[in-house]
Amino acid sequence: MSNFQNITSSSVIFLLTSVPGLEAFHTWISIPFCFLYVTALSGNSLIPFAIVTQPSLHEPMYYFLSKLSTTDLGLSVYTLVTMLGIFWFNAREISFTACLSQMFFVKLFTVMELSVLLAMAFDRFVAISNPIRYATILTDSRVIQIGVAIVIRGTLTLTPMVAILMRLSFCRSHVLHYSYCFHPHVMKLSCTDTRINNAVGLTAMTSTVGVDSILIPLSYVLIIKTILSITSPEERKKAFSTCISHIGAIAIFYIPLISLSFVNRFGKQVTAYVHTMIANTYLLISPVMNPIIYSVKTKEIRRAVIKILHSKGT
Protein backbone atom coordinates (compact mmCIF):
# COMPACT_ATOMS: atom_id res chain seq x y z
CA MET A 1 0.00 0.00 0.00
CA SER A 2 1.24 3.51 -0.77
CA ASN A 3 2.82 5.55 1.98
CA PHE A 4 1.24 8.73 0.62
CA GLN A 5 -1.90 10.02 2.26
CA ASN A 6 -5.12 9.99 0.23
CA ILE A 7 -5.71 13.68 -0.53
CA THR A 8 -8.76 15.18 -2.22
CA SER A 9 -8.24 17.34 -5.28
CA SER A 10 -9.21 20.58 -3.53
CA SER A 11 -6.30 20.43 -1.06
CA VAL A 12 -3.55 18.84 -3.17
CA ILE A 13 -0.38 20.75 -3.98
CA PHE A 14 1.58 19.58 -7.03
CA LEU A 15 5.31 20.01 -7.55
CA LEU A 16 6.38 21.03 -11.04
CA THR A 17 9.69 19.80 -12.46
CA SER A 18 12.37 21.96 -14.02
CA VAL A 19 15.22 20.15 -15.80
CA PRO A 20 16.17 17.06 -13.74
CA GLY A 21 19.86 16.85 -12.96
CA LEU A 22 20.61 20.38 -14.17
CA GLU A 23 19.24 22.37 -11.21
CA ALA A 24 22.61 24.11 -10.73
CA PHE A 25 22.32 25.60 -14.22
CA HIS A 26 18.79 26.99 -13.91
CA THR A 27 19.93 30.60 -14.34
CA TRP A 28 21.79 29.80 -17.55
CA ILE A 29 19.00 27.60 -18.89
CA SER A 30 16.49 30.38 -18.24
CA ILE A 31 18.32 32.77 -20.61
CA PRO A 32 17.35 31.08 -23.91
CA PHE A 33 13.83 30.40 -22.60
CA CYS A 34 13.48 34.05 -21.58
CA PHE A 35 14.66 35.09 -25.05
CA LEU A 36 12.10 32.76 -26.65
CA TYR A 37 9.30 34.18 -24.49
CA VAL A 38 10.25 37.76 -25.33
CA THR A 39 10.29 36.84 -29.03
CA ALA A 40 6.91 35.09 -28.79
CA LEU A 41 5.22 37.84 -26.78
CA SER A 42 6.55 40.71 -28.90
CA GLY A 43 5.97 38.98 -32.26
CA ASN A 44 2.45 37.84 -31.46
CA SER A 45 1.53 41.27 -30.09
CA LEU A 46 2.99 43.14 -33.05
CA ILE A 47 1.20 41.21 -35.80
CA PRO A 48 -2.39 41.74 -34.49
CA PHE A 49 -1.52 45.39 -33.83
CA ALA A 50 -0.27 45.75 -37.42
CA ILE A 51 -3.42 44.10 -38.81
CA VAL A 52 -5.75 46.29 -36.73
CA THR A 53 -3.96 49.57 -37.48
CA GLN A 54 -3.16 49.04 -41.20
CA PRO A 55 -6.29 49.33 -43.42
CA SER A 56 -4.53 47.43 -46.23
CA LEU A 57 -4.54 44.32 -44.01
CA HIS A 58 -8.28 44.36 -43.32
CA GLU A 59 -8.90 41.12 -45.20
CA PRO A 60 -10.07 37.67 -44.03
CA MET A 61 -6.64 36.10 -44.49
CA TYR A 62 -5.06 38.60 -42.10
CA TYR A 63 -7.96 38.49 -39.64
CA PHE A 64 -7.36 34.75 -39.30
CA LEU A 65 -3.63 35.43 -38.87
CA SER A 66 -4.43 37.83 -36.01
CA LYS A 67 -6.48 35.05 -34.37
CA LEU A 68 -3.51 32.69 -34.75
CA SER A 69 -1.22 35.23 -33.08
CA THR A 70 -3.74 35.71 -30.27
CA THR A 71 -3.85 31.99 -29.51
CA ASP A 72 -0.04 31.84 -29.57
CA LEU A 73 0.06 34.81 -27.21
CA GLY A 74 -2.33 33.09 -24.80
CA LEU A 75 -0.31 29.87 -24.96
CA SER A 76 2.87 31.76 -24.09
CA VAL A 77 1.34 33.71 -21.21
CA TYR A 78 -0.15 30.62 -19.53
CA THR A 79 3.18 28.77 -19.43
CA LEU A 80 5.48 31.75 -18.84
CA VAL A 81 4.80 32.21 -15.13
CA THR A 82 5.40 28.63 -13.99
CA MET A 83 8.35 27.93 -16.28
CA LEU A 84 10.38 31.05 -15.47
CA GLY A 85 9.20 30.88 -11.84
CA ILE A 86 10.93 27.53 -11.49
CA PHE A 87 14.12 28.67 -13.24
CA TRP A 88 14.45 31.95 -11.34
CA PHE A 89 12.91 31.32 -7.91
CA ASN A 90 12.62 27.51 -7.69
CA ALA A 91 8.85 28.09 -7.27
CA ARG A 92 7.75 24.52 -7.92
CA GLU A 93 4.49 24.39 -5.95
CA ILE A 94 1.17 24.83 -7.72
CA SER A 95 -2.29 24.34 -6.22
CA PHE A 96 -4.78 22.00 -7.82
CA THR A 97 -7.03 24.93 -8.81
CA ALA A 98 -4.15 26.80 -10.47
CA CYS A 99 -3.03 23.57 -12.13
CA LEU A 100 -6.55 22.97 -13.43
CA SER A 101 -6.73 26.52 -14.80
CA GLN A 102 -3.38 26.28 -16.54
CA MET A 103 -4.22 22.87 -17.96
CA PHE A 104 -7.54 24.11 -19.36
CA PHE A 105 -6.13 27.20 -21.04
CA VAL A 106 -3.07 25.43 -22.47
CA LYS A 107 -5.39 22.79 -23.96
CA LEU A 108 -7.88 25.46 -25.11
CA PHE A 109 -5.29 27.58 -26.90
CA THR A 110 -3.72 24.49 -28.47
CA VAL A 111 -7.10 23.30 -29.79
CA MET A 112 -7.99 26.83 -30.90
CA GLU A 113 -4.70 27.12 -32.78
CA LEU A 114 -5.45 24.00 -34.79
CA SER A 115 -9.00 25.25 -35.45
CA VAL A 116 -7.62 28.57 -36.70
CA LEU A 117 -5.21 26.69 -38.99
CA LEU A 118 -8.24 24.83 -40.38
CA ALA A 119 -10.09 28.12 -40.91
CA MET A 120 -7.02 29.50 -42.69
CA ALA A 121 -6.96 26.43 -44.95
CA PHE A 122 -10.62 27.08 -45.81
CA ASP A 123 -9.75 30.73 -46.49
CA ARG A 124 -7.00 29.71 -48.94
CA PHE A 125 -9.31 27.21 -50.66
CA VAL A 126 -12.01 29.84 -51.21
CA ALA A 127 -9.46 32.44 -52.37
CA ILE A 128 -7.92 30.06 -54.93
CA SER A 129 -11.00 28.17 -56.13
CA ASN A 130 -13.46 31.07 -56.22
CA PRO A 131 -11.57 34.39 -56.15
CA ILE A 132 -14.47 36.37 -57.64
CA ARG A 133 -16.82 35.47 -54.76
CA TYR A 134 -14.10 35.43 -52.08
CA ALA A 135 -15.13 38.76 -50.54
CA THR A 136 -18.82 37.83 -50.48
CA ILE A 137 -18.23 34.36 -48.98
CA LEU A 138 -15.81 35.42 -46.26
CA THR A 139 -17.37 38.66 -45.08
CA ASP A 140 -16.25 40.41 -41.89
CA SER A 141 -19.30 39.14 -40.03
CA ARG A 142 -18.64 35.56 -41.17
CA VAL A 143 -15.01 35.78 -40.04
CA ILE A 144 -16.22 36.96 -36.61
CA GLN A 145 -18.73 34.08 -36.48
CA ILE A 146 -15.96 31.58 -37.27
CA GLY A 147 -13.78 33.07 -34.51
CA VAL A 148 -16.61 32.88 -31.95
CA ALA A 149 -17.40 29.31 -33.03
CA ILE A 150 -13.75 28.31 -32.51
CA VAL A 151 -13.78 29.64 -28.93
CA ILE A 152 -17.17 28.10 -28.07
CA ARG A 153 -16.26 24.74 -29.58
CA GLY A 154 -12.98 24.53 -27.66
CA THR A 155 -14.58 25.64 -24.39
CA LEU A 156 -17.53 23.24 -24.59
CA THR A 157 -15.43 20.20 -25.50
CA LEU A 158 -12.58 20.79 -23.05
CA THR A 159 -14.52 21.96 -19.97
CA PRO A 160 -15.87 18.46 -19.10
CA MET A 161 -12.43 16.90 -19.64
CA VAL A 162 -10.78 19.27 -17.17
CA ALA A 163 -13.71 19.62 -14.74
CA ILE A 164 -14.02 15.87 -14.27
CA LEU A 165 -10.52 15.85 -12.76
CA MET A 166 -12.08 17.35 -9.62
CA ARG A 167 -13.57 13.95 -8.77
CA LEU A 168 -10.09 12.44 -8.39
CA SER A 169 -8.16 11.93 -5.18
CA PHE A 170 -4.38 11.67 -5.00
CA CYS A 171 -2.48 9.20 -2.81
CA ARG A 172 0.74 8.89 -4.79
CA SER A 173 3.62 11.27 -5.42
CA HIS A 174 2.51 14.82 -6.28
CA VAL A 175 5.52 15.48 -8.52
CA LEU A 176 4.60 16.35 -12.13
CA HIS A 177 7.13 15.66 -14.90
CA TYR A 178 7.03 19.06 -16.63
CA SER A 179 7.20 22.74 -15.70
CA TYR A 180 3.48 23.09 -16.46
CA CYS A 181 0.41 20.98 -15.75
CA PHE A 182 0.01 18.25 -18.35
CA HIS A 183 -3.34 16.42 -18.34
CA PRO A 184 -2.06 12.79 -18.66
CA HIS A 185 0.52 13.29 -15.90
CA VAL A 186 -2.06 14.61 -13.44
CA MET A 187 -4.27 11.59 -14.07
CA LYS A 188 -1.33 9.21 -13.54
CA LEU A 189 -0.87 10.57 -10.01
CA SER A 190 -4.47 9.75 -9.03
CA CYS A 191 -5.42 6.70 -6.98
CA THR A 192 -9.01 6.95 -8.29
CA ASP A 193 -10.26 4.93 -11.25
CA THR A 194 -9.58 7.19 -14.27
CA ARG A 195 -11.41 5.21 -16.96
CA ILE A 196 -14.17 7.83 -17.16
CA ASN A 197 -11.55 10.58 -17.43
CA ASN A 198 -9.76 8.68 -20.20
CA ALA A 199 -13.02 8.24 -22.13
CA VAL A 200 -14.01 11.92 -21.77
CA GLY A 201 -10.49 13.07 -22.69
CA LEU A 202 -10.35 10.81 -25.74
CA THR A 203 -13.76 12.07 -26.89
CA ALA A 204 -12.71 15.71 -26.47
CA MET A 205 -9.42 15.24 -28.34
CA THR A 206 -11.03 13.19 -31.12
CA SER A 207 -13.79 15.74 -31.70
CA THR A 208 -11.31 18.63 -31.88
CA VAL A 209 -7.73 17.70 -32.76
CA GLY A 210 -8.77 14.46 -34.49
CA VAL A 211 -11.41 16.05 -36.72
CA ASP A 212 -9.26 19.08 -37.58
CA SER A 213 -6.26 16.85 -38.36
CA ILE A 214 -8.38 15.10 -41.00
CA LEU A 215 -9.98 18.23 -42.45
CA ILE A 216 -6.73 20.22 -42.86
CA PRO A 217 -5.03 17.65 -45.17
CA LEU A 218 -8.35 17.20 -46.99
CA SER A 219 -8.49 20.96 -47.54
CA TYR A 220 -5.01 20.90 -49.03
CA VAL A 221 -5.90 18.02 -51.33
CA LEU A 222 -8.67 20.26 -52.71
CA ILE A 223 -6.36 23.29 -52.81
CA ILE A 224 -3.64 21.41 -54.72
CA LYS A 225 -6.24 19.96 -57.10
CA THR A 226 -7.52 23.50 -57.78
CA ILE A 227 -4.00 24.88 -58.26
CA LEU A 228 -3.11 22.12 -60.74
CA SER A 229 -6.24 22.95 -62.75
CA ILE A 230 -5.00 26.52 -63.33
CA THR A 231 -3.68 26.75 -66.90
CA SER A 232 -1.23 29.63 -66.45
CA PRO A 233 2.10 28.53 -64.84
CA GLU A 234 2.55 32.00 -63.42
CA GLU A 235 -0.92 31.97 -61.83
CA ARG A 236 -0.26 28.50 -60.43
CA LYS A 237 2.97 29.70 -58.84
CA LYS A 238 1.24 32.78 -57.43
CA ALA A 239 -1.62 30.70 -55.98
CA PHE A 240 0.76 28.21 -54.36
CA SER A 241 2.94 30.99 -52.92
CA THR A 242 -0.04 32.27 -50.90
CA CYS A 243 -0.13 28.90 -49.09
CA ILE A 244 3.58 28.65 -48.19
CA SER A 245 3.31 30.49 -44.86
CA HIS A 246 0.26 28.50 -43.85
CA ILE A 247 1.94 25.17 -44.69
CA GLY A 248 4.90 26.29 -42.56
CA ALA A 249 2.59 27.10 -39.65
CA ILE A 250 0.95 23.66 -39.90
CA ALA A 251 4.37 21.94 -39.91
CA ILE A 252 5.50 24.02 -36.93
CA PHE A 253 2.39 22.91 -35.03
CA TYR A 254 2.58 19.19 -35.80
CA ILE A 255 6.33 18.43 -35.70
CA PRO A 256 6.80 19.34 -31.99
CA LEU A 257 3.49 17.63 -31.11
CA ILE A 258 4.51 14.40 -32.84
CA SER A 259 8.02 14.60 -31.33
CA LEU A 260 6.63 14.97 -27.79
CA SER A 261 4.16 12.11 -28.32
CA PHE A 262 6.92 9.90 -29.72
CA VAL A 263 9.27 10.60 -26.79
CA ASN A 264 6.49 10.02 -24.22
CA ARG A 265 5.49 6.71 -25.78
CA PHE A 266 8.79 5.23 -26.97
CA GLY A 267 11.54 7.20 -25.23
CA LYS A 268 11.97 4.91 -22.23
CA GLN A 269 15.76 5.08 -22.50
CA VAL A 270 15.84 8.86 -22.98
CA THR A 271 17.13 10.78 -19.96
CA ALA A 272 14.62 12.77 -17.88
CA TYR A 273 16.06 16.17 -18.79
CA VAL A 274 15.61 15.45 -22.52
CA HIS A 275 11.91 14.72 -21.88
CA THR A 276 11.52 17.97 -19.97
CA MET A 277 13.41 20.11 -22.48
CA ILE A 278 11.30 18.78 -25.37
CA ALA A 279 8.10 19.38 -23.37
CA ASN A 280 9.18 22.95 -22.50
CA THR A 281 10.11 23.87 -26.06
CA TYR A 282 7.04 22.11 -27.52
CA LEU A 283 4.70 24.90 -26.35
CA LEU A 284 7.10 27.64 -27.46
CA ILE A 285 8.00 26.64 -31.01
CA SER A 286 4.71 27.72 -32.63
CA PRO A 287 4.44 31.05 -30.76
CA VAL A 288 8.06 31.89 -31.62
CA MET A 289 8.15 30.69 -35.23
CA ASN A 290 4.72 31.72 -36.57
CA PRO A 291 5.37 35.51 -36.42
CA ILE A 292 8.79 34.96 -38.02
CA ILE A 293 7.36 32.78 -40.82
CA TYR A 294 4.57 35.23 -41.66
CA SER A 295 6.82 38.28 -41.41
CA VAL A 296 9.40 36.74 -43.74
CA LYS A 297 7.08 35.01 -46.23
CA THR A 298 4.17 37.47 -46.37
CA LYS A 299 5.19 40.72 -48.05
CA GLU A 300 2.23 42.74 -46.75
CA ILE A 301 2.84 41.71 -43.11
CA ARG A 302 6.55 42.43 -43.43
CA ARG A 303 5.88 45.93 -44.79
CA ALA A 304 3.32 46.68 -42.07
CA VAL A 305 5.64 45.51 -39.28
CA ILE A 306 8.56 47.52 -40.66
CA LYS A 307 6.30 50.57 -40.97
CA ILE A 308 5.19 50.28 -37.32
CA LEU A 309 8.75 49.74 -36.04
CA HIS A 310 9.98 52.66 -38.10
CA SER A 311 7.23 54.96 -36.77
CA LYS A 312 8.06 53.91 -33.18
CA GLY A 313 11.72 54.65 -33.74
CA THR A 314 11.18 58.18 -35.04
C-alpha positions as CSV (number, residue, x, y, z in Angstrom):
1,M,0.0,0.0,0.0
2,S,1.2,3.5,-0.8
3,N,2.8,5.5,2.0
4,F,1.2,8.7,0.6
5,Q,-1.9,10.0,2.3
6,N,-5.1,10.0,0.2
7,I,-5.7,13.7,-0.5
8,T,-8.8,15.2,-2.2
9,S,-8.2,17.3,-5.3
10,S,-9.2,20.6,-3.5
11,S,-6.3,20.4,-1.1
12,V,-3.5,18.8,-3.2
13,I,-0.4,20.8,-4.0
14,F,1.6,19.6,-7.0
15,L,5.3,20.0,-7.5
16,L,6.4,21.0,-11.0
17,T,9.7,19.8,-12.5
18,S,12.4,22.0,-14.0
19,V,15.2,20.2,-15.8
20,P,16.2,17.1,-13.7
21,G,19.9,16.8,-13.0
22,L,20.6,20.4,-14.2
23,E,19.2,22.4,-11.2
24,A,22.6,24.1,-10.7
25,F,22.3,25.6,-14.2
26,H,18.8,27.0,-13.9
27,T,19.9,30.6,-14.3
28,W,21.8,29.8,-17.5
29,I,19.0,27.6,-18.9
30,S,16.5,30.4,-18.2
31,I,18.3,32.8,-20.6
32,P,17.3,31.1,-23.9
33,F,13.8,30.4,-22.6
34,C,13.5,34.1,-21.6
35,F,14.7,35.1,-25.1
36,L,12.1,32.8,-26.7
37,Y,9.3,34.2,-24.5
38,V,10.2,37.8,-25.3
39,T,10.3,36.8,-29.0
40,A,6.9,35.1,-28.8
41,L,5.2,37.8,-26.8
42,S,6.5,40.7,-28.9
43,G,6.0,39.0,-32.3
44,N,2.4,37.8,-31.5
45,S,1.5,41.3,-30.1
46,L,3.0,43.1,-33.1
47,I,1.2,41.2,-35.8
48,P,-2.4,41.7,-34.5
49,F,-1.5,45.4,-33.8
50,A,-0.3,45.8,-37.4
51,I,-3.4,44.1,-38.8
52,V,-5.7,46.3,-36.7
53,T,-4.0,49.6,-37.5
54,Q,-3.2,49.0,-41.2
55,P,-6.3,49.3,-43.4
56,S,-4.5,47.4,-46.2
57,L,-4.5,44.3,-44.0
58,H,-8.3,44.4,-43.3
59,E,-8.9,41.1,-45.2
60,P,-10.1,37.7,-44.0
61,M,-6.6,36.1,-44.5
62,Y,-5.1,38.6,-42.1
63,Y,-8.0,38.5,-39.6
64,F,-7.4,34.8,-39.3
65,L,-3.6,35.4,-38.9
66,S,-4.4,37.8,-36.0
67,K,-6.5,35.1,-34.4
68,L,-3.5,32.7,-34.8
69,S,-1.2,35.2,-33.1
70,T,-3.7,35.7,-30.3
71,T,-3.9,32.0,-29.5
72,D,0.0,31.8,-29.6
73,L,0.1,34.8,-27.2
74,G,-2.3,33.1,-24.8
75,L,-0.3,29.9,-25.0
76,S,2.9,31.8,-24.1
77,V,1.3,33.7,-21.2
78,Y,-0.2,30.6,-19.5
79,T,3.2,28.8,-19.4
80,L,5.5,31.7,-18.8
81,V,4.8,32.2,-15.1
82,T,5.4,28.6,-14.0
83,M,8.4,27.9,-16.3
84,L,10.4,31.0,-15.5
85,G,9.2,30.9,-11.8
86,I,10.9,27.5,-11.5
87,F,14.1,28.7,-13.2
88,W,14.5,31.9,-11.3
89,F,12.9,31.3,-7.9
90,N,12.6,27.5,-7.7
91,A,8.8,28.1,-7.3
92,R,7.7,24.5,-7.9
93,E,4.5,24.4,-6.0
94,I,1.2,24.8,-7.7
95,S,-2.3,24.3,-6.2
96,F,-4.8,22.0,-7.8
97,T,-7.0,24.9,-8.8
98,A,-4.2,26.8,-10.5
99,C,-3.0,23.6,-12.1
100,L,-6.5,23.0,-13.4
101,S,-6.7,26.5,-14.8
102,Q,-3.4,26.3,-16.5
103,M,-4.2,22.9,-18.0
104,F,-7.5,24.1,-19.4
105,F,-6.1,27.2,-21.0
106,V,-3.1,25.4,-22.5
107,K,-5.4,22.8,-24.0
108,L,-7.9,25.5,-25.1
109,F,-5.3,27.6,-26.9
110,T,-3.7,24.5,-28.5
111,V,-7.1,23.3,-29.8
112,M,-8.0,26.8,-30.9
113,E,-4.7,27.1,-32.8
114,L,-5.5,24.0,-34.8
115,S,-9.0,25.2,-35.5
116,V,-7.6,28.6,-36.7
117,L,-5.2,26.7,-39.0
118,L,-8.2,24.8,-40.4
119,A,-10.1,28.1,-40.9
120,M,-7.0,29.5,-42.7
121,A,-7.0,26.4,-45.0
122,F,-10.6,27.1,-45.8
123,D,-9.7,30.7,-46.5
124,R,-7.0,29.7,-48.9
125,F,-9.3,27.2,-50.7
126,V,-12.0,29.8,-51.2
127,A,-9.5,32.4,-52.4
128,I,-7.9,30.1,-54.9
129,S,-11.0,28.2,-56.1
130,N,-13.5,31.1,-56.2
131,P,-11.6,34.4,-56.1
132,I,-14.5,36.4,-57.6
133,R,-16.8,35.5,-54.8
134,Y,-14.1,35.4,-52.1
135,A,-15.1,38.8,-50.5
136,T,-18.8,37.8,-50.5
137,I,-18.2,34.4,-49.0
138,L,-15.8,35.4,-46.3
139,T,-17.4,38.7,-45.1
140,D,-16.2,40.4,-41.9
141,S,-19.3,39.1,-40.0
142,R,-18.6,35.6,-41.2
143,V,-15.0,35.8,-40.0
144,I,-16.2,37.0,-36.6
145,Q,-18.7,34.1,-36.5
146,I,-16.0,31.6,-37.3
147,G,-13.8,33.1,-34.5
148,V,-16.6,32.9,-31.9
149,A,-17.4,29.3,-33.0
150,I,-13.8,28.3,-32.5
151,V,-13.8,29.6,-28.9
152,I,-17.2,28.1,-28.1
153,R,-16.3,24.7,-29.6
154,G,-13.0,24.5,-27.7
155,T,-14.6,25.6,-24.4
156,L,-17.5,23.2,-24.6
157,T,-15.4,20.2,-25.5
158,L,-12.6,20.8,-23.0
159,T,-14.5,22.0,-20.0
160,P,-15.9,18.5,-19.1
161,M,-12.4,16.9,-19.6
162,V,-10.8,19.3,-17.2
163,A,-13.7,19.6,-14.7
164,I,-14.0,15.9,-14.3
165,L,-10.5,15.8,-12.8
166,M,-12.1,17.3,-9.6
167,R,-13.6,14.0,-8.8
168,L,-10.1,12.4,-8.4
169,S,-8.2,11.9,-5.2
170,F,-4.4,11.7,-5.0
171,C,-2.5,9.2,-2.8
172,R,0.7,8.9,-4.8
173,S,3.6,11.3,-5.4
174,H,2.5,14.8,-6.3
175,V,5.5,15.5,-8.5
176,L,4.6,16.3,-12.1
177,H,7.1,15.7,-14.9
178,Y,7.0,19.1,-16.6
179,S,7.2,22.7,-15.7
180,Y,3.5,23.1,-16.5
181,C,0.4,21.0,-15.8
182,F,0.0,18.2,-18.4
183,H,-3.3,16.4,-18.3
184,P,-2.1,12.8,-18.7
185,H,0.5,13.3,-15.9
186,V,-2.1,14.6,-13.4
187,M,-4.3,11.6,-14.1
188,K,-1.3,9.2,-13.5
189,L,-0.9,10.6,-10.0
190,S,-4.5,9.7,-9.0
191,C,-5.4,6.7,-7.0
192,T,-9.0,6.9,-8.3
193,D,-10.3,4.9,-11.2
194,T,-9.6,7.2,-14.3
195,R,-11.4,5.2,-17.0
196,I,-14.2,7.8,-17.2
197,N,-11.5,10.6,-17.4
198,N,-9.8,8.7,-20.2
199,A,-13.0,8.2,-22.1
200,V,-14.0,11.9,-21.8
201,G,-10.5,13.1,-22.7
202,L,-10.4,10.8,-25.7
203,T,-13.8,12.1,-26.9
204,A,-12.7,15.7,-26.5
205,M,-9.4,15.2,-28.3
206,T,-11.0,13.2,-31.1
207,S,-13.8,15.7,-31.7
208,T,-11.3,18.6,-31.9
209,V,-7.7,17.7,-32.8
210,G,-8.8,14.5,-34.5
211,V,-11.4,16.0,-36.7
212,D,-9.3,19.1,-37.6
213,S,-6.3,16.9,-38.4
214,I,-8.4,15.1,-41.0
215,L,-10.0,18.2,-42.4
216,I,-6.7,20.2,-42.9
217,P,-5.0,17.6,-45.2
218,L,-8.3,17.2,-47.0
219,S,-8.5,21.0,-47.5
220,Y,-5.0,20.9,-49.0
221,V,-5.9,18.0,-51.3
222,L,-8.7,20.3,-52.7
223,I,-6.4,23.3,-52.8
224,I,-3.6,21.4,-54.7
225,K,-6.2,20.0,-57.1
226,T,-7.5,23.5,-57.8
227,I,-4.0,24.9,-58.3
228,L,-3.1,22.1,-60.7
229,S,-6.2,23.0,-62.7
230,I,-5.0,26.5,-63.3
231,T,-3.7,26.8,-66.9
232,S,-1.2,29.6,-66.5
233,P,2.1,28.5,-64.8
234,E,2.5,32.0,-63.4
235,E,-0.9,32.0,-61.8
236,R,-0.3,28.5,-60.4
237,K,3.0,29.7,-58.8
238,K,1.2,32.8,-57.4
239,A,-1.6,30.7,-56.0
240,F,0.8,28.2,-54.4
241,S,2.9,31.0,-52.9
242,T,0.0,32.3,-50.9
243,C,-0.1,28.9,-49.1
244,I,3.6,28.6,-48.2
245,S,3.3,30.5,-44.9
246,H,0.3,28.5,-43.8
247,I,1.9,25.2,-44.7
248,G,4.9,26.3,-42.6
249,A,2.6,27.1,-39.6
250,I,1.0,23.7,-39.9
251,A,4.4,21.9,-39.9
252,I,5.5,24.0,-36.9
253,F,2.4,22.9,-35.0
254,Y,2.6,19.2,-35.8
255,I,6.3,18.4,-35.7
256,P,6.8,19.3,-32.0
257,L,3.5,17.6,-31.1
258,I,4.5,14.4,-32.8
259,S,8.0,14.6,-31.3
260,L,6.6,15.0,-27.8
261,S,4.2,12.1,-28.3
262,F,6.9,9.9,-29.7
263,V,9.3,10.6,-26.8
264,N,6.5,10.0,-24.2
265,R,5.5,6.7,-25.8
266,F,8.8,5.2,-27.0
267,G,11.5,7.2,-25.2
268,K,12.0,4.9,-22.2
269,Q,15.8,5.1,-22.5
270,V,15.8,8.9,-23.0
271,T,17.1,10.8,-20.0
272,A,14.6,12.8,-17.9
273,Y,16.1,16.2,-18.8
274,V,15.6,15.4,-22.5
275,H,11.9,14.7,-21.9
276,T,11.5,18.0,-20.0
277,M,13.4,20.1,-22.5
278,I,11.3,18.8,-25.4
279,A,8.1,19.4,-23.4
280,N,9.2,23.0,-22.5
281,T,10.1,23.9,-26.1
282,Y,7.0,22.1,-27.5
283,L,4.7,24.9,-26.3
284,L,7.1,27.6,-27.5
285,I,8.0,26.6,-31.0
286,S,4.7,27.7,-32.6
287,P,4.4,31.1,-30.8
288,V,8.1,31.9,-31.6
289,M,8.2,30.7,-35.2
290,N,4.7,31.7,-36.6
291,P,5.4,35.5,-36.4
292,I,8.8,35.0,-38.0
293,I,7.4,32.8,-40.8
294,Y,4.6,35.2,-41.7
295,S,6.8,38.3,-41.4
296,V,9.4,36.7,-43.7
297,K,7.1,35.0,-46.2
298,T,4.2,37.5,-46.4
299,K,5.2,40.7,-48.0
300,E,2.2,42.7,-46.7
301,I,2.8,41.7,-43.1
302,R,6.6,42.4,-43.4
303,R,5.9,45.9,-44.8
304,A,3.3,46.7,-42.1
305,V,5.6,45.5,-39.3
306,I,8.6,47.5,-40.7
307,K,6.3,50.6,-41.0
308,I,5.2,50.3,-37.3
309,L,8.7,49.7,-36.0
310,H,10.0,52.7,-38.1
311,S,7.2,55.0,-36.8
312,K,8.1,53.9,-33.2
313,G,11.7,54.6,-33.7
314,T,11.2,58.2,-35.0
